[in-house]
Amino acid sequence: MKVLIILIVLFIILYIFSFVNKKELFTQSNNWSNKTKNNFILFQEKVNPGIVFDLNIIQEQSEEQEAILLINSGMWPWSNNTQQLYMDSVSRNPYIRTSPEDSMNNARQIYNETAILQIIKLQSKEGQFLLHGIKQPSDIKYDNNTFGINSGLISSSNNIIRCNINPYTNELQLQKSEYIGNDGLFNVRQYINTFIKQSDITTNIPGFRFIETECNPCIDSCKFELTI
């Protein structure tokens, strides 16, 4: 069960890294020596033989000295703050039954500090918002098939705000899908999709607040919080 959880989390990490703009997400340079690369591969083959690591991504996430510390000590170096954040997160997770410290020691064999901070972020309200978006009640009520909605066979109609790729800029941006009713012929739900300007985000999402300056919340470097 623990291995399954680790593999699921690793899949989420790889998905996010392919979805988010790498230029914003990674600041490290890909400059490990061949010796460190080979030693890292040997270490992971011995300690975590069931997990596949993308060495290119890991080099972008971490400095070579961090990898050397992993190879020599058996664990990635995490700051005290990151260790405390992780243990607090594990203590609130109903699916992990091991002690927070044991869970952290296992995680430090797999995840460098950049990767684990991204995982922790995804567990927050803000992280879930970036993954799944947020639903808001529509002013237009779905009048047809009341039984289907009440029975749970189909969901009620909502407006949805989530990150999507803007085809004009080819960048991630918040998009609002607004329910406008049903098609008269096939009774299919219809939506109007519009991209939200940064200056209009707080108006469209009550409880949304920029921590510093206005920025694109779909980019990893943007700092914001949700009180909803």
N, C-alpha and C positions, 0 to 999 in steps of 0.2 A: 504493500500500500504506500509506504514512504517513497519507494522508487518511482511509483506511478505519479505521485504528487510532484516529485522533483522533475520528471520528464514533462509533465503538463506545464509547470512554471517555466521550464527552459524553452518550450515551444512558444509560450507567450512572449518571452524575451526576444526570441529570434524574429517573431512576427512584428513586434513593435519596432525593432531595429530596421526591418525592411520597409516599414510603413512611414516612419518619421524621417525627416530630412537629416541625413547623416552629417551634413556640414554643421548643423546646429547641435546635434547630439554628441558628437565626438570631438575632442580637442587634442587628443594625444596623437603622436606621430608613430607611423608603422616602422619601427627601427630596431626590433629585437635582433640580436646576433643569432647566427645559425646554431651555435652551441645552446643558447637559451631555448630556442624553438625546439630543438631535438630533446633537450632535457624535460621541457614542459610536456611534450607528447609522451615520453616514457613515463613521467610521473602520473599523468592522467590514465594511461593504459593500465597502470598498476593499481591506482587508487579508485578510479571511476571507469572501469572497462565497459560499462553499459551505456555511457553517455558520449555523444558525438559533439566535439567542440569545433567551432569555426575559428581557426587561429587568426585569420585576418581581422575579424571583429574584435577578438580578445586583445590583440595588439593595439587596436585603436582605442580600446577602453582603458588600458592600463600601461604603465611604464615598465620597462624591462626589469628594473630593480624590484618592482612588486612581484613579478613572476619569479625572480631569483629567490625572494623571501618565501614564496609559496613552495618552491622546490626544496629549499633547505629546512623549512619549519613544518611543512605539511598543510599550511593554511595561508590563504590570502591575507595581507595586512588590511585591517579595517580600523578606522579611527574609533575612539571610545564612544563618540556620539552615534556613529553608525551601528556599533554593537548594541547600544542601548535602544536605538530605534527598532532594530530587528527583534530583540527579545521582547519589547513591548508589543510589537505586532504579533509575534508568535503566541504570547500569553492571551491574546484576544481571539485567536483563530480556533474555532471549534473542531477543525479537522486534524490538527496536529496535537497529539497527546504526549509527546516526549517533553522533557523539560526544556525551557527556552535556551538554556546554555548548551545542552547537548545538541539541540537543533541548530544553533548558531555554529557550533564547531563543525558539524557536518556540512552546513552551507558554505562555510569558509574554505572547504576543500574544492568547491565547485565554482563559486561566484566571486569575481573581483568586486571591489567596492562600488564602482560605477554601475555594474549590473544589478547588485543587490539593492542599491538606492532606487533604481528604476522599478524593481519589483515592489518595494515598499510603497512607492508613489502610486502604483497601480491599485493598491489595496485601499487607498483613501477615496473620499468622495470625489476629489478632483481627478484622480486616476480613472475611476469608474466612468466619470463624465467623458473623459477623452476616449475611452474604449467604446462606450455604448451610447453616448449622447444623453439627452434628457427629454422626457415626454411632458407635454403640456396639454391641458384640456382644450379642445377646439370649441370655438363659438358655435360651430355648426354641429348639430346632433345627428347621429346616425339613426335614422328613424326606422329603417327596414330591418327585418330579421331580429326583432327584439329577443326572441327565444334563443337565438344563436349566441348573442352577447351574454344574456343572463346565465346561460348554461355553461359558458366558458369555451364553446366551440370556436368562436371568433373573438377577437379583441375589439374593444371600443376604439373609436377613432380619436387620434390625438395628433397635435402638431409635434414634430420632432426636430430638435436642434442637435447637430452633431458635426464632427469634423469630416470634411469631404474635399476632394481635389477640385479646385477651381479650374475649369478647362481653359480659361483665358490667361491665367497666370501660371498654371501647372504647379500650384502650391496648395498645401493644405489650408483650409479656411473654414470657419463655422458656417454651416448652411442650415437654413430653416425650411423644413418641408411642412407647408401649411395645408391642412385638409380643407377642400372646397366643396365637398359633396360627392355624390355618386354619379357615374355615367348612366344616362337614361336607358341605354340599350342593354348593356350587360350588367348593370348595377355594380360596376367596379369602382372602388374608391379612387378619387382623384386628388392630386396634390400640386401645389405651386412651389417650386424650389427657388429660393433666393439666398444669396450670400450676404452675411451680416457684416457691416462695417465695424471696426474696432470701437468706434465712438458710440455705436448703438447696442453693444453687447449687454451692458448693465441694464438697459431699458428692456431688452428682450428676455433676459434671464434674471428675475428677482433673486437677490441673495448672492449674485456674482460680484466679486470685487478684485480689482487689480491691486497687487501688493506694492508695486513700485509705480511704473508708468504703464500706459496703455500699450498692449503688445498683442501678438497673435497667439491665443491660448493653445492652438494646435501645434505650435512649435515648442520643443522641450524646454527652451531657455526662458519662456514666458512664465512669470510668477503670478499666481492668482489663487483665490480661495472661494469656496462655496459655503454658504451658511444654511443652505436648504438641506 
